[in-house]
């Protein structure tokens, strides 16, 4: 029970607590944008805002005057709200009519009680007339309110149908509205989930407000070798690539460091540039043998490149149409990771790029989104790269006690029911230590959480 409560407390630390503003290009599954840069996006976006501002500004001199507009006048009421409003007003008038009726009855009762039967008959007639007038007045009030409610509902429907944000209405070449096309509907469906984006609870970061406005924020996703997303970051456009690399969490780094064979080398392959991390003097340029092979074996490299791009379709094309025009091999070059900023890159939103470290541990990185900063963003540069998603570790429990987390795993252990057995420190010591020394003739390894 203690371990379960500790696991729940640890997992609760990763519960999302606050949202972050979303923006930038509309993300669609399997969508890859054209090659662009941060500066191109920023300049085009600012130009778009200027054009929109100029378009919205009216030409008349009175347009420069500012008017106070009540929020209530801009509110669109639902049918339930309109019904409640009409019923409240009707009930108020009903209460007023009821009060008039009671006053009339009281007045009739306060007349001279010594009057004859003729006076009583007249009094009854007067009461009946008063009641009829009051009932008719109440019915007329209800009918008027119902008619007013119907007119208000009709006007609201007409306003909804007439209102159109023409500045953002995209039309095709044939004049058809994009919002009615399947592509437009798919974009609108993707927009529905943009606001439902949560953020991992950030640590308390104290620092000056040093973000330059307008600054561009990139959303970068990290995937493992099984193409499962493990992390997601918000990165500033003016930050170095090394700042992102230092934030990427991989178990291979911990395993190699624990084994004493940690390699500080690594590279990002973005488009046709190898960005090598050579900050450490013992780091190796991983791209050097690759570039040498490309230069010395150009024909073989070109065949492999065509196979990567086309696969089996190229073989079918050659069988039907003969030899096709060979594709050009990209001009791969290398650069230093510690001197390259994200605003210096040429990349495509949604495209998969490569991160390689520890010799052959490879990850896929995707620049998913690009937008300008928002007042709700953390304004301290020290907070970036900011982790907005971190996959939870998969922890194995001890196969003996089924309570504590495993710290060792063994192969072909005679004391275990299954191979690849996991043990906590206490159970492993009770089963495999005799006289203070380890007695086992099978391999035992430290267990690192996946």
DRENVO-247847 format. One line per 4 residues: number of its first residue (from 1); for each residue x, y, z of N, C-alpha, C. Coordinates in steps of 0.1 Angstrom, whole numbers. Example, Ala and Ser with C-alpha at 12.3 -4.5 7.8 and 13.67 -1.06 7.14 Angstrom:
REM residues 2
1> 132/-57/78/123/-45/78/132/-33/78; 128/-22/71/137/-11/71/129/0/79
END
This chain:
REM residues 450
1> 8/-12/0/0/0/0/9/13/0; 20/12/7/29/24/7/34/27/-6; 38/16/-14/44/19/-27/33/24/-36; 21/19/-35/10/23/-44/7/38/-41
5> 7/42/-29/4/56/-25/15/65/-30; 28/60/-29/39/68/-34/38/69/-49; 34/58/-56/33/59/-71/22/69/-75; 11/69/-67/0/79/-70/5/93/-68
9> 13/95/-57/17/109/-54/27/113/-65; 35/104/-70/45/108/-81/37/110/-94; 27/102/-97/20/104/-109/11/117/-108; 7/121/-96/-1/133/-95/8/145/-98
13> 21/144/-96/29/155/-99/30/158/-114; 26/148/-123/26/150/-137/12/153/-142; 3/155/-133/-11/158/-138/-11/172/-144; -17/174/-155/-17/187/-161/-25/197/-152
17> -20/209/-152/-27/219/-143/-31/232/-150; -25/236/-160/-28/248/-167/-26/247/-181; -34/255/-189/-33/254/-203/-23/264/-209; -19/263/-221/-11/272/-228/-17/276/-241
21> -15/289/-245/-21/293/-257/-16/286/-269; -25/283/-278/-21/276/-291/-23/285/-302; -16/283/-313/-17/291/-325/-9/285/-336; -5/294/-345/3/289/-356/-5/282/-367
25> 2/275/-375/-5/267/-386/-15/257/-380; -25/254/-388/-35/244/-384/-29/230/-386; -28/222/-375/-22/209/-377/-32/199/-381; -29/192/-392/-37/181/-396/-28/168/-397
29> -34/156/-394/-26/144/-394/-19/142/-407; -7/138/-407/1/135/-419/3/147/-428; 2/159/-423/4/171/-431/18/175/-429; 25/178/-440/39/183/-440/39/196/-448
33> 44/207/-441/44/220/-448/56/221/-457; 56/233/-464/67/236/-473/79/241/-465; 91/241/-471/103/245/-464/102/260/-461; 104/263/-448/103/277/-444/113/279/-432
37> 113/292/-428/122/296/-417/114/303/-406; 119/305/-395/112/313/-384/111/327/-389; 121/333/-395/120/347/-399/110/349/-410; 109/340/-419/99/341/-429/85/340/-424
41> 83/331/-414/69/330/-408/66/343/-400; 76/348/-393/73/360/-385/70/372/-393; 78/374/-404/75/386/-413/62/385/-420; 59/373/-425/46/371/-432/34/372/-422
45> 36/368/-410/25/369/-400/23/384/-397; 33/391/-394/32/405/-391/26/413/-403; 30/410/-415/24/416/-426/9/413/-428; 5/401/-424/-9/397/-424/-17/405/-414
49> -11/407/-402/-18/415/-392/-19/430/-396; -9/435/-403/-10/449/-408/-21/450/-418; -21/441/-428/-32/441/-438/-46/440/-432; -47/431/-422/-60/429/-415/-64/442/-408
53> -54/449/-401/-57/461/-394/-62/472/-404; -55/473/-416/-59/482/-426/-72/479/-432; -75/466/-433/-88/462/-439/-100/465/-430; -97/464/-416/-108/466/-407/-111/480/-404
57> -101/489/-406/-102/503/-404/-111/509/-414; -122/517/-410/-131/523/-419/-125/536/-425; -130/540/-437/-125/551/-444/-131/564/-439; -143/564/-433/-149/576/-428/-142/582/-417
61> -142/596/-415/-135/602/-404/-141/599/-391; -154/595/-391/-160/592/-378/-156/578/-373; -148/571/-382/-144/557/-377/-133/558/-367; -126/570/-366/-116/572/-356/-121/574/-342
65> -134/577/-341/-140/580/-328/-142/566/-321; -141/566/-308/-142/554/-301/-156/555/-293; -163/544/-294/-176/543/-287/-175/532/-277; -183/534/-266/-184/524/-256/-195/515/-259
69> -192/502/-261/-203/492/-265/-205/483/-253; -217/482/-249/-221/473/-238/-219/459/-243; -215/451/-234/-213/436/-237/-226/430/-239; -236/434/-232/-250/428/-233/-255/430/-247
73> -252/441/-254/-257/443/-267/-250/433/-277; -238/428/-274/-231/419/-282/-234/404/-279; -242/402/-269/-244/388/-265/-255/382/-273; -253/369/-277/-263/361/-284/-269/352/-274
77> -282/354/-272/-290/347/-262/-294/333/-268; -294/323/-260/-299/310/-264/-314/310/-263; -321/300/-268/-335/299/-267/-340/298/-253; -333/290/-245/-336/289/-231/-336/302/-223
81> -325/310/-226/-324/323/-220/-335/333/-224; -338/333/-237/-349/341/-242/-363/337/-235; -365/324/-234/-377/320/-228/-378/324/-213; -367/322/-206/-367/326/-192/-369/341/-190
85> -363/349/-199/-365/364/-198/-380/368/-201; -386/362/-211/-400/365/-214/-409/360/-203; -407/348/-197/-415/343/-187/-414/352/-174; -402/357/-171/-401/365/-159/-409/378/-161
89> -408/384/-173/-415/397/-175/-430/394/-175; -434/383/-180/-449/380/-180/-454/377/-166; -446/370/-158/-450/368/-144/-451/380/-136; -442/390/-139/-442/403/-132/-455/410/-135
93> -459/410/-148/-472/416/-152/-484/409/-146; -483/395/-145/-493/387/-139/-495/391/-125; -484/393/-118/-485/397/-104/-492/411/-102; -488/419/-112/-494/433/-112/-509/432/-114
97> -514/423/-124/-528/421/-126/-535/415/-114; -528/406/-108/-534/399/-96/-536/410/-85; -526/419/-83/-528/429/-73/-540/438/-76; -541/442/-89/-553/450/-93/-566/443/-90
101> -566/430/-93/-579/422/-90/-582/422/-75; -571/420/-67/-573/420/-52/-578/434/-47; -572/445/-53/-577/458/-49/-592/460/-53; -595/455/-65/-609/457/-69/-619/450/-60
105> -615/438/-56/-623/430/-47/-624/436/-33; -613/441/-28/-613/448/-15/-622/460/-16; -621/467/-27/-629/480/-28/-644/476/-28; -647/465/-35/-661/461/-35/-666/456/-21
109> -658/450/-13/-662/446/0/-663/457/10; -655/468/7/-655/479/17/-667/489/15; -676/486/5/-687/495/3/-697/493/14; -707/501/14/-717/502/25/-724/488/27
113> -723/482/38/-729/469/40/-744/470/42; -750/482/45/-764/484/47/-772/485/34; -765/485/23/-772/487/10/-781/474/7; -791/477/-1/-801/466/-4/-796/456/-13
117> -806/447/-18/-802/437/-27/-797/443/-41; -803/454/-44/-799/460/-57/-784/464/-56; -780/469/-45/-766/472/-44/-757/460/-44; -762/449/-39/-754/437/-39/-752/432/-53
121> -763/433/-61/-763/428/-75/-753/437/-83; -754/450/-81/-745/459/-88/-731/456/-85; -729/453/-72/-715/450/-67/-709/438/-74; -718/427/-75/-713/415/-81/-710/417/-96
125> -719/425/-103/-716/428/-117/-703/435/-119; -701/445/-110/-688/452/-111/-676/443/-109; -677/434/-99/-666/425/-97/-663/416/-109; -674/411/-115/-673/402/-127/-666/410/-138
129> -670/423/-140/-664/430/-151/-649/433/-148; -646/435/-135/-632/437/-132/-624/425/-134; -629/413/-130/-622/401/-132/-620/398/-147; -631/400/-155/-629/398/-170/-619/407/-176
133> -619/420/-172/-609/429/-177/-595/425/-173; -593/421/-160/-580/417/-156/-575/404/-163; -584/394/-165/-580/382/-172/-577/385/-186; -585/393/-193/-582/397/-207/-569/404/-208
137> -566/413/-198/-554/420/-199/-542/411/-197; -543/401/-188/-532/391/-186/-530/383/-198; -541/378/-205/-540/370/-217/-534/379/-228; -538/391/-229/-531/400/-239/-516/401/-237
141> -513/403/-224/-498/404/-221/-491/392/-224; -497/380/-221/-490/367/-225/-488/366/-240; -499/369/-248/-499/368/-262/-488/378/-268; -488/390/-262/-478/400/-267/-464/395/-264
145> -461/389/-253/-448/384/-249/-444/372/-258; -454/364/-261/-451/352/-270/-447/357/-284; -455/367/-289/-452/373/-302/-438/380/-302; -436/387/-292/-423/394/-291/-411/384/-290
149> -413/373/-283/-403/362/-282/-401/356/-296; -412/354/-303/-410/348/-317/-403/357/-326; -406/370/-325/-399/380/-334/-384/381/-330; -381/381/-317/-368/381/-313/-360/369/-317
153> -366/357/-317/-359/345/-321/-357/346/-336; -367/350/-344/-365/351/-358/-354/361/-362; -354/372/-355/-343/382/-358/-329/376/-355; -329/369/-344/-316/363/-340/-311/353/-351
157> -321/345/-356/-317/335/-366/-313/342/-379; -319/353/-382/-315/361/-394/-302/367/-392; -299/372/-380/-286/378/-378/-275/368/-379; -277/356/-373/-267/345/-374/-264/341/-388
161> -275/341/-396/-273/337/-410/-266/348/-418; -268/361/-414/-262/372/-422/-248/375/-418; -245/372/-405/-231/376/-400/-221/367/-406; -210/373/-412/-199/365/-417/-186/373/-415
165> -177/367/-410/-164/374/-408/-157/374/-422; -160/384/-430/-155/383/-444/-140/384/-445; -133/389/-435/-119/390/-437/-112/377/-437; -119/367/-431/-113/354/-430/-120/343/-438
169> -130/347/-446/-137/338/-454/-129/335/-466; -124/322/-467/-116/318/-478/-125/312/-489; -123/316/-501/-131/311/-512/-121/305/-522; -127/295/-529/-119/288/-539/-120/296/-552
173> -113/291/-562/-113/298/-575/-126/299/-581; -134/288/-579/-148/288/-585/-158/296/-576; -153/302/-566/-162/310/-557/-169/302/-546; -166/290/-545/-172/281/-535/-165/284/-521
177> -173/285/-511/-168/287/-498/-160/275/-493; -148/278/-488/-139/266/-483/-145/259/-472; -153/266/-463/-158/260/-451/-168/249/-454; -174/249/-467/-183/239/-470/-177/227/-477
181> -164/228/-480/-157/217/-487/-152/207/-477; -149/195/-481/-144/185/-471/-131/189/-464; -123/196/-472/-110/201/-466/-113/211/-455; -122/220/-458/-126/230/-448/-132/224/-435
185> -140/214/-437/-146/207/-426/-136/200/-418; -126/194/-424/-115/187/-417/-107/197/-409; -104/209/-414/-97/219/-407/-105/224/-395; -118/226/-397/-126/230/-385/-127/220/-374
189> -127/207/-378/-127/197/-368/-114/197/-360; -103/200/-367/-90/200/-360/-89/212/-351; -96/223/-354/-96/235/-346/-103/232/-333; -113/223/-333/-120/221/-320/-112/216/-309
193> -101/209/-312/-93/203/-301/-81/212/-298; -80/223/-305/-68/232/-302/-68/237/-288; -80/241/-283/-80/247/-270/-79/236/-259; -81/224/-262/-80/213/-252/-66/208/-251
197> -57/217/-248/-43/214/-247/-38/218/-233; -32/208/-226/-29/211/-213/-14/210/-211; -9/215/-200/5/217/-197/9/210/-185; 21/204/-185/26/198/-173/30/208/-163
201> 27/206/-150/29/216/-140/44/221/-140; 46/234/-143/60/239/-144/65/242/-130; 79/242/-129/85/245/-117/86/260/-115; 88/264/-103/88/278/-100/101/284/-105
205> 100/292/-115/111/298/-122/112/313/-119; 122/318/-112/123/332/-109/133/338/-119; 130/348/-126/139/354/-135/132/367/-141; 140/375/-148/135/387/-154/127/384/-166
209> 118/393/-169/110/392/-182/119/397/-193; 126/387/-200/136/391/-210/132/386/-224; 119/382/-226/115/377/-239/114/390/-248; 120/388/-260/119/399/-270/106/397/-278
213> 98/408/-279/85/407/-286/87/414/-300; 82/409/-310/76/395/-311/86/384/-312; 84/374/-304/93/362/-304/84/350/-309; 91/341/-316/84/330/-322/87/318/-312
217> 76/310/-310/77/298/-302/74/286/-311; 83/276/-310/82/264/-318/77/252/-308; 69/244/-313/64/232/-306/72/220/-312; 80/214/-304/89/203/-309/85/190/-302
221> 82/179/-309/79/166/-303/91/157/-305; 93/148/-295/103/138/-295/97/124/-295; 101/116/-304/96/102/-305/108/92/-303; 105/81/-297/115/71/-295/116/62/-308
225> 124/51/-307/126/43/-318/114/35/-322; 104/34/-313/91/27/-316/81/37/-321; 85/49/-324/76/60/-329/65/63/-319; 69/63/-307/59/67/-296/64/80/-290
229> 55/90/-289/59/103/-284/63/102/-270; 75/107/-266/79/107/-252/80/121/-246; 82/131/-254/83/145/-249/78/155/-259; 75/166/-253/71/177/-262/76/190/-255
233> 82/199/-263/88/211/-258/82/223/-265; 83/235/-258/81/248/-264/95/254/-264; 100/258/-276/113/263/-278/112/277/-284; 121/286/-280/121/299/-286/129/299/-299
237> 125/308/-308/132/308/-321/146/312/-320; 150/320/-310/164/325/-308/173/316/-299; 167/304/-296/175/295/-287/184/286/-296; 195/281/-290/204/272/-296/198/258/-297
241> 203/250/-306/199/236/-307/204/228/-295; 215/232/-290/221/225/-278/212/226/-266; 204/237/-265/195/239/-253/184/228/-254; 180/225/-266/169/215/-267/175/201/-265
245> 187/199/-270/193/185/-268/196/182/-253; 200/192/-245/202/190/-231/189/187/-224; 178/190/-229/165/187/-223/159/174/-226; 164/168/-237/158/155/-242/162/144/-232
249> 152/136/-228/154/126/-218/154/112/-225; 165/105/-223/166/91/-229/173/82/-219; 167/70/-218/173/60/-208/187/56/-213; 189/56/-226/202/52/-230/214/60/-224
253> 211/73/-223/221/82/-217/224/77/-202; 214/74/-195/216/70/-181/223/56/-180; 219/47/-189/225/34/-189/240/35/-192; 243/43/-202/257/44/-206/265/52/-196
257> 259/61/-190/266/69/-179/269/60/-167; 259/51/-164/261/42/-152/271/31/-156; 272/28/-168/282/18/-172/296/24/-175; 297/37/-174/310/43/-176/314/45/-190
261> 305/44/-199/308/45/-214/300/56/-220; 297/67/-213/289/77/-218/296/85/-230; 289/87/-240/294/94/-252/287/107/-254; 294/119/-253/287/132/-254/283/135/-268
265> 287/127/-278/285/131/-292/270/129/-296; 266/135/-306/252/134/-311/250/144/-323; 239/143/-330/236/152/-341/221/152/-343; 217/164/-349/204/165/-355/205/166/-370
269> 198/157/-377/197/158/-391/184/165/-395; 185/177/-399/173/185/-403/175/189/-417; 166/185/-426/167/186/-440/180/180/-445; 189/187/-450/202/182/-455/214/186/-447
273> 212/190/-434/223/195/-426/224/186/-414; 237/181/-411/240/174/-399/245/185/-389; 237/187/-378/241/196/-367/248/188/-356; 261/188/-355/268/180/-346/271/187/-333
277> 270/180/-322/273/185/-309/287/182/-305; 296/192/-307/310/191/-304/315/199/-293; 306/202/-283/310/210/-272/321/204/-263; 319/190/-262/329/183/-254/341/180/-263
281> 353/181/-257/365/178/-264/366/163/-268; 360/154/-261/360/140/-265/349/136/-274; 341/146/-279/330/142/-288/335/139/-301; 327/130/-308/331/126/-322/321/131/-332
285> 326/135/-343/318/140/-354/311/127/-361; 299/124/-357/292/113/-363/289/114/-378; 288/126/-383/285/129/-397/297/127/-406; 309/127/-401/321/126/-409/321/114/-418
289> 320/101/-412/320/89/-420/308/89/-430; 297/94/-426/286/94/-435/288/103/-447; 294/115/-445/296/124/-456/307/118/-465; 317/112/-459/328/106/-467/322/95/-476
293> 313/87/-471/307/76/-479/299/82/-490; 292/93/-487/284/100/-498/293/105/-509; 304/110/-506/313/116/-516/320/105/-524; 324/94/-517/332/84/-523/323/73/-531
297> 311/72/-526/302/62/-532/289/69/-537; 291/78/-546/279/86/-551/269/77/-557; 273/68/-566/263/59/-573/255/51/-563; 262/44/-554/255/36/-544/246/44/-535
301> 251/56/-532/243/65/-523/230/69/-530; 231/72/-544/220/76/-551/209/65/-552; 214/53/-554/204/42/-555/197/40/-542; 204/41/-531/198/39/-518/188/51/-515
305> 192/63/-520/183/74/-518/170/73/-526; 171/68/-538/159/65/-546/150/54/-540; 157/44/-534/149/34/-527/142/39/-515; 148/49/-508/142/55/-496/130/63/-500
309> 131/70/-511/120/79/-515/109/72/-522; 112/62/-530/101/56/-538/98/41/-533; 108/34/-529/106/20/-525/102/11/-537; 92/3/-535/88/-7/-545/82/0/-558
313> 76/12/-556/70/19/-568/80/22/-579; 93/24/-575/103/27/-585/106/14/-593; 106/3/-587/108/-10/-594/97/-13/-604; 84/-10/-600/73/-12/-609/73/-2/-621
317> 78/10/-618/79/21/-628/89/17/-638; 101/11/-634/111/7/-643/106/-5/-652; 98/-14/-646/94/-25/-653/84/-21/-664; 76/-11/-662/66/-6/-672/71/4/-681
321> 78/14/-676/82/26/-684/97/26/-687; 104/16/-682/118/17/-684/125/25/-674; 138/29/-676/146/36/-667/140/50/-666; 137/54/-654/132/68/-651/144/77/-648
325> 141/90/-649/152/100/-647/156/99/-632; 169/97/-629/173/96/-616/172/109/-608; 168/107/-595/166/118/-586/180/123/-581; 181/136/-579/193/142/-574/195/139/-560
329> 207/136/-556/211/134/-542/212/147/-535; 206/149/-523/208/162/-516/222/165/-513; 226/177/-512/239/182/-508/240/182/-493; 244/171/-487/245/171/-473/257/178/-468
333> 256/186/-458/267/193/-452/266/192/-436; 276/196/-429/276/196/-415/277/210/-409; 273/211/-397/273/224/-390/274/221/-375; 278/231/-367/280/230/-353/266/233/-346
337> 263/223/-337/250/225/-330/250/237/-321; 261/239/-314/262/249/-304/262/263/-309; 264/265/-322/264/278/-329/252/280/-338; 242/271/-337/230/272/-346/218/274/-338
341> 210/285/-342/197/287/-335/186/282/-344; 175/280/-337/163/275/-345/159/285/-356; 161/298/-354/158/307/-364/167/307/-376; 178/299/-375/187/297/-386/184/285/-395
345> 174/277/-390/171/265/-397/161/267/-408; 162/258/-418/152/257/-428/145/243/-426; 132/243/-423/125/231/-419/111/231/-425; 105/220/-423/91/219/-427/82/214/-415
349> 72/221/-413/63/218/-402/57/204/-405; 57/195/-395/52/182/-396/61/171/-402; 73/176/-407/82/166/-412/90/159/-401; 95/147/-404/102/139/-394/117/141/-396
353> 124/145/-386/139/147/-386/145/137/-376; 158/136/-377/166/126/-369/174/132/-358; 174/125/-347/183/128/-336/190/116/-332; 203/116/-333/211/104/-330/221/107/-319
357> 223/98/-310/232/99/-299/236/85/-294; 247/85/-286/252/73/-280/255/62/-291; 260/66/-302/264/57/-313/253/54/-322; 242/47/-317/232/43/-326/218/44/-320
361> 216/52/-310/203/54/-304/196/66/-312; 185/63/-319/179/72/-328/165/76/-323; 162/89/-325/149/94/-321/144/102/-333; 131/103/-334/125/111/-344/120/124/-338
365> 123/136/-344/118/149/-339/110/155/-349; 99/161/-345/89/168/-354/87/182/-349; 89/192/-357/85/206/-354/70/207/-358; 61/206/-348/47/205/-351/40/218/-353
369> 45/229/-346/37/241/-346/47/253/-345; 42/265/-349/50/277/-349/41/289/-347; 43/297/-337/34/308/-334/42/319/-327; 36/331/-326/42/341/-318/38/340/-303
373> 46/347/-295/44/346/-281/30/352/-277; 25/348/-266/12/353/-261/14/357/-246; 6/367/-242/8/372/-228/6/361/-218; -1/350/-221/-2/339/-211/10/330/-211
377> 19/331/-220/32/323/-220/41/328/-209; 49/319/-204/59/323/-194/68/333/-201; 71/344/-194/79/355/-200/93/355/-197; 98/344/-190/112/343/-186/119/334/-196
381> 129/338/-202/137/330/-212/143/318/-205; 145/318/-192/151/307/-185/141/295/-185; 129/298/-187/119/287/-186/118/278/-199; 126/282/-209/126/275/-222/139/269/-225
385> 139/258/-232/128/249/-237/120/244/-225; 107/246/-227/97/242/-217/90/229/-220; 90/220/-210/84/207/-212/69/208/-210; 62/205/-220/47/205/-220/41/191/-220
389> 49/181/-222/45/167/-222/57/158/-219; 55/149/-210/65/139/-206/58/126/-203; 62/116/-211/55/103/-209/59/97/-196; 49/90/-190/52/85/-176/60/72/-178
393> 69/70/-169/78/57/-169/70/45/-166; 73/34/-173/67/21/-171/76/14/-161; 70/11/-149/78/6/-138/74/-9/-136; 84/-18/-135/81/-32/-131/82/-33/-116
397> 73/-41/-110/74/-44/-96/81/-57/-94; 85/-59/-81/92/-71/-78/83/-83/-80; 89/-94/-86/81/-106/-89/79/-114/-77; 85/-111/-65/84/-119/-53/73/-113/-44
401> 76/-100/-40/67/-94/-30/55/-87/-37; 57/-83/-50/46/-77/-57/43/-63/-51; 52/-57/-44/49/-44/-37/59/-33/-42; 71/-36/-40/82/-26/-43/86/-26/-57
405> 92/-15/-61/97/-14/-75/110/-22/-76; 111/-28/-88/123/-36/-91/135/-27/-93; 147/-32/-87/160/-26/-89/169/-35/-97; 166/-48/-98/175/-57/-105/166/-66/-114
409> 172/-71/-125/165/-81/-132/176/-91/-136; 172/-104/-136/181/-115/-138/176/-124/-150; 185/-131/-156/183/-141/-166/185/-155/-161; 176/-164/-164/178/-178/-161/180/-180/-146
413> 172/-173/-138/173/-174/-123/165/-186/-118; 172/-195/-111/165/-207/-107/155/-205/-96; 155/-193/-89/146/-190/-79/133/-183/-84; 133/-180/-97/122/-173/-102/113/-182/-111
417> 100/-179/-111/91/-187/-119/93/-184/-134; 96/-172/-138/97/-168/-152/111/-162/-155; 115/-163/-167/127/-157/-172/125/-142/-173; 136/-135/-173/136/-120/-171/128/-117/-158
421> 134/-121/-147/127/-119/-134/132/-106/-128; 123/-99/-122/126/-86/-116/125/-87/-101; 135/-81/-94/135/-81/-79/137/-67/-73; 131/-65/-62/135/-53/-54/148/-56/-47
425> 153/-46/-40/166/-48/-34/165/-58/-22; 154/-57/-15/152/-66/-3/151/-80/-7; 142/-83/-16/140/-97/-20/152/-103/-28; 159/-95/-35/171/-100/-42/182/-104/-32
429> 183/-96/-21/193/-99/-11/189/-111/-4; 177/-113/0/172/-125/7/174/-138/-1; 173/-137/-14/173/-149/-22/187/-152/-27; 196/-142/-29/208/-145/-36/221/-141/-28
433> 219/-137/-16/231/-135/-8/232/-145/3; 244/-150/5/247/-160/15/260/-156/22; 259/-153/35/271/-149/43/276/-136/38; 268/-127/33/272/-114/29/278/-113/15
437> 278/-124/8/284/-124/-6/273/-129/-16; 274/-124/-28/265/-127/-38/268/-141/-44; 258/-150/-44/260/-164/-49/250/-166/-60; 254/-164/-72/245/-167/-83/254/-169/-96
441> 251/-179/-104/258/-182/-116/251/-178/-129; 243/-167/-128/235/-162/-139/237/-147/-140; 235/-142/-152/237/-127/-153/226/-119/-146; 231/-109/-139/222/-100/-131/225/-85/-136
445> 215/-77/-138/217/-64/-143/209/-54/-134; 213/-42/-134/205/-31/-128/193/-28/-137; 182/-27/-130/170/-24/-138/167/-9/-139; 166/-4/-151/163/10/-154/149/11/-159
449> 142/20/-153/128/22/-157/127/26/-172; 117/19/-179/115/22/-193/108/36/-195
END
